[in-house]
Structure formats: structure tokens, C-alpha cells
Amino acid sequence: MSGRWHAALGYALTGEELPLPEPGAPDPVMLVEHLAIAGWPGSRISAHAHAEAEAERAWPHHVPATLRAGCGAAQFAAALGAARHSLGLSVLEIRPPSPRRTLTADEVRLLREVPPHHVH
């Protein structure tokens, strides 16, 4: 049985079951194009994802088992990751590296501690 790949992936990204064309296998590039045609361009998906994160709700959305039937879990996760990457939503928040700082006395002490079996 072939799954409804794009309906399931679209639901994960938008939270809505959309009437998307089904290619028979996941195609993240085609999915993003069809989502835009269905009224969910990348900018809207991005705004939706950030709004869900801001409201402390899970995103991508949990896809109901009935909608995901016939879609292998690993292939689904890979296709969702590829779609998120093409939308620039691999991560929702990009932070710069933490700046270096001086260790506290406790941190220095912990770094110097050696387990008994490491003492010569």
C-alpha cells in the first residue's frame, strides 16, 4: 500500500490536511511547490512554525496514524527533514557560538579532579 506522503508531510508542516497531489513517494521539492500552490508558501510555513514555537507547541505537528499509514517512519523522517531544510527551517532559532568566559573556581576544581583509578 502506498502512503499519502504529501498529505502526511504537509500536515506535519502546516497542521492541516491539504488536498496535495500524491507522487507515490516522497518528493520534498515537489511538496514545497505544491504547498505554495495550496496557499502555504515558505514564508507562511516559517511564520507558522515560529508562532507554534513561541506558543510552546510542538512543530512539526504530530501526524495522525491514519494519515501516515503506508509511510515508512525512517523515510518519512528523512523526507520531512529534507522539506524543512529546503524551507530554511532545519532549526527554528540560529544562535551564535557562546563567547569564551573565565571558569569559576568550582569549575576549575572539577576539571582538576581525577577519578581514583586515574591516579598513578
NUMAR-227577 format. One record per residue (C-alpha): residue number from 1; residue in three letters; x, y, z. Coordinates in Angstrom, 1 decimal, decimal comma. Example, Ala and Ser with C-alpha at 12.3 -4.5 7.8 and 13.67 -1.06 7.14 Angstrom:
BEGIN
SITE resi resn   east  north     up
SITE    1  ala   12,3   -4,5    7,8
SITE    2  ser   13,7   -1,1    7,1
END
This chain:
BEGIN
SITE resi resn   east  north     up
SITE    1  met    0,0    0,0    0,0
SITE    2  ser    1,4    3,3   -1,0
SITE    3  gly    1,1    6,1    1,6
SITE    4  arg   -0,3    9,6    1,2
SITE    5  trp    3,2   11,0    1,5
SITE    6  his    2,5   14,6    0,7
SITE    7  ala   -0,7   14,8    2,7
SITE    8  ala    1,1   13,5    5,7
SITE    9  leu    4,2   15,7    5,2
SITE   10  gly    2,0   18,7    4,5
SITE   11  tyr    0,1   18,1    7,8
SITE   12  ala    3,4   17,9    9,7
SITE   13  leu    4,4   21,3    8,3
SITE   14  thr    1,0   23,1    8,4
SITE   15  gly   -1,2   21,3   10,9
SITE   16  glu   -3,8   21,0    8,1
SITE   17  glu   -4,8   18,1    5,8
SITE   18  leu   -4,4   19,6    2,4
SITE   19  pro   -5,5   18,1   -1,0
SITE   20  leu   -2,0   17,8   -2,4
SITE   21  pro   -1,1   15,7   -5,5
SITE   22  glu    0,5   12,4   -4,5
SITE   23  pro    3,6   11,3   -6,4
SITE   24  gly    3,6    7,8   -4,8
SITE   25  ala    6,9    8,5   -3,0
SITE   26  pro    8,1   11,5   -1,0
SITE   27  asp    9,4   14,3   -3,1
SITE   28  pro   10,3   17,2   -0,8
SITE   29  val   10,9   19,7   -3,6
SITE   30  met    7,6   19,0   -5,3
SITE   31  leu    6,0   19,0   -1,8
SITE   32  val    7,2   22,6   -1,1
SITE   33  glu    6,0   23,7   -4,6
SITE   34  his    2,5   22,2   -4,1
SITE   35  leu    2,2   23,6   -0,6
SITE   36  ala    2,9   27,1   -2,1
SITE   37  ile    0,1   26,5   -4,6
SITE   38  ala   -2,2   25,4   -1,8
SITE   39  gly   -1,7   28,7    0,0
SITE   40  trp    1,3   27,7    2,2
SITE   41  pro    4,4   29,3    0,7
SITE   42  gly    7,6   29,1    2,6
SITE   43  ser    7,1   32,4    4,3
SITE   44  arg    3,7   31,3    5,8
SITE   45  ile    5,1   27,9    6,9
SITE   46  ser    8,0   29,7    8,6
SITE   47  ala    5,7   32,2   10,3
SITE   48  his    3,5   29,3   11,4
SITE   49  ala    6,5   27,3   12,8
SITE   50  his    7,8   30,3   14,7
SITE   51  ala    4,3   31,0   16,1
SITE   52  glu    4,0   27,4   17,3
SITE   53  ala    7,4   27,5   18,9
SITE   54  glu    6,6   30,9   20,6
SITE   55  ala    3,4   29,4   22,0
SITE   56  glu    5,4   26,4   23,2
SITE   57  arg    3,5   23,9   21,0
SITE   58  ala    5,2   21,1   19,1
SITE   59  trp    6,2   21,8   15,5
SITE   60  pro    6,4   19,9   13,1
SITE   61  his    2,9   18,8   14,0
SITE   62  his    2,2   15,2   15,1
SITE   63  val    0,7   13,4   12,1
SITE   64  pro   -2,3   11,2   12,9
SITE   65  ala   -1,5    7,5   12,3
SITE   66  thr   -4,4    7,1    9,9
SITE   67  leu   -2,9    9,9    7,7
SITE   68  arg    0,6    8,5    7,9
SITE   69  ala   -0,5    4,9    7,1
SITE   70  gly    1,7    3,4    4,5
SITE   71  cys    4,6    5,8    5,0
SITE   72  gly    7,7    4,2    6,5
SITE   73  ala    8,9    6,0    9,6
SITE   74  ala   12,5    6,4    8,5
SITE   75  gln   11,6    7,6    5,0
SITE   76  phe    9,0    9,9    6,4
SITE   77  ala   11,5   11,5    8,8
SITE   78  ala   14,1   11,9    6,1
SITE   79  ala   11,6   13,5    3,7
SITE   80  leu   10,4   15,8    6,5
SITE   81  gly   14,0   16,8    7,2
SITE   82  ala   14,6   17,5    3,6
SITE   83  ala   11,5   19,6    3,3
SITE   84  arg   12,4   21,6    6,4
SITE   85  his   15,9   22,1    5,0
SITE   86  ser   14,6   23,4    1,7
SITE   87  leu   12,3   25,8    3,6
SITE   88  gly   15,2   27,0    5,8
SITE   89  leu   13,5   25,5    8,9
SITE   90  ser   16,1   22,9    9,9
SITE   91  val   16,4   24,8   13,1
SITE   92  leu   13,9   27,5   14,2
SITE   93  glu   16,5   29,6   16,0
SITE   94  ile   20,1   30,2   15,0
SITE   95  arg   22,3   31,4   17,7
SITE   96  pro   26,0   32,5   17,5
SITE   97  pro   28,6   30,4   19,3
SITE   98  ser   28,8   31,1   23,0
SITE   99  pro   31,6   33,5   23,9
SITE  100  arg   34,5   32,3   25,9
SITE  101  arg   34,5   33,1   29,5
SITE  102  thr   36,6   32,6   32,6
SITE  103  leu   35,8   29,4   34,5
SITE  104  thr   34,6   29,8   38,1
SITE  105  ala   36,6   28,4   41,0
SITE  106  asp   34,2   25,4   41,2
SITE  107  glu   34,6   24,6   37,5
SITE  108  val   38,4   24,7   37,8
SITE  109  arg   38,3   22,4   40,8
SITE  110  leu   36,0   19,9   39,0
SITE  111  leu   38,4   19,9   36,0
SITE  112  arg   41,3   19,1   38,2
SITE  113  glu   39,6   16,3   40,0
SITE  114  val   40,7   12,9   38,7
SITE  115  pro   38,9    9,6   39,5
SITE  116  pro   40,9    7,3   41,8
SITE  117  his   41,7    4,8   39,1
SITE  118  his   43,4    7,5   37,1
SITE  119  val   45,9    8,4   39,8
SITE  120  his   49,4    7,0   39,2
END
